[in-house]
Amino acid sequence: MFGRKLIDKEVVEWQLDGFAWLIDNFSSAAGLPDSPLFLPTPEFFPHNDGQFRTQAEHIFRLIKQQCGFNEGDIFDLVPKTGRPEASLGGLAMVETTGETACGTYQLIQAKYGKPREIIKYDVGLEISLHN
């Protein structure tokens, strides 16, 4: 099943066939089946030309654009030092084994206007492009 490459050609073909089936059978919007499939290639994820400080910011902006979101939309990427606490807020605690999550997602409802969706990630995992 696994050779010198991370994923064999047969596994990649199986995954892409599965994605095509999901789009054909479970699309949530009228235009979705005709949407492009964004592959992890330089065509869809070009090299950061220095516009963004980190690779995480660069990839986040590309994915937002591919999904049809614009700058200033409801999503924010927030680097955070260290992994999240084991607390679920209030009095709830979780006992974890090994490493904790590399990031968190939070939806902040707005009384007026749009809500904010915040993705926080462990800044120690990012690749700095300007050392």
C-alpha positions, 0 to 999 in steps of 0.5 A: 500500500505504501511505497517511497511516496507518502501516498501511492497512486492507487490511493490518490485515485481512490480518494479523488473518486470518493471526492467526486462521488461526494460532490455528485451526491451531497452537493449543498449548492447549485454550482458546487458540482462544477466547482474546481477540485483544489489539489495540493499543487503549485497551480492551486497553492503557489509559493508565498511571494513574501506578501505574508509573514508565515506560510500559515497566513499564506495558505489561510488566505488562499483557501479563503479565496478558493472558498469565495470569501474576501478579505474582512469576511468573518474568518480570522487566523490567530497564532497562539503560543503553545497548545490549548489548555485542557479546560472546556471553560467553566468547571469542565476539564479534560484529561488528555493523554499525550499531546493536545490539539494543535489549534482551536475553532471558535464561533463568536455570535454577534448581537449586531452584524456578522459573527466572527469565526476564529481559528487559533493555531500553535505558532510553534508549528508554523514555518517562518518565511523571514527568519 
